[in-house]
Amino acid sequence: MTKNFSSISILLSVFILFFSSPAHAQPVNLLENPYADDYTDYWRSSDGATIESCDGNPCFVVRYGSRFTQDIELYDDDAGKYALLTGLVSSERTNADGSITGLPYLYGYMMDEKNTQDISGRDIHLYLSVPSWNYNIPARPENEWLPIWRIYPVKNNIKKIRFFLDQAERLGVPHNGSAARFDDLGVYLFNSELQAQAFVDELYSTGDYLQ
């Protein structure tokens, strides 16, 4: 059997790049209370978003388009880095017609220092969306936990990431009270997109999140 030495070399380079740096061997999760262990501490909730038991562990739950929100402060030397937004999501509702209504997704803003509680678009530099639309693939069971993630570059003058736990709704397809659930959430910064991707690949490679 002929080995693909090019692929092996790339994987080895990723391993060395990611794990040789102590600063990134164990990247810091910038979110406070990412597992809901402290219930709603550090989060702002709206429209009835709650903490509930998911198989004996607390998790974030939104219904009827409610949401949780948390702000993460960034610094001047974070410019040029890459932000990884990730988490586990579960939907009580799936739609055979492909509608996204009821599905959980991670959302966010990259904002400058002028913006505090105001969410007007003039101070939002980038909208962040991490959808779970693959939840509607055929035969996907309801209430199955899935990992979702996306990587975004941090531009100059970004001082804050506003992170949302959201529930989708398609025009003409209303909410019906189904739950969108979230757990094991994370926002991490890396020096390169390659490092961010290597981390998330390792994070979900074993399937332990299904336990």
Secondary structure, 3 states (H helix, E strand, C coil): CCCCHHHHHHHHHHHHHHHCCHHHHCCCCCCCCCCCCCCCCCCEEECCCEEEEECCEEEEEECCCCEEEEEEECCHHHCCCEEEEEEEEEECCCCCCCCCCCCEEEEEEEECCCCCCCCCHHHEEEEEEECCHHHHCCCCCCCCCEEEEEEEECCCCCCEEEEEEEECCECCECCCCCCEEEEEEEEEEECCHHHHHHHHHHHCCCCHHHC
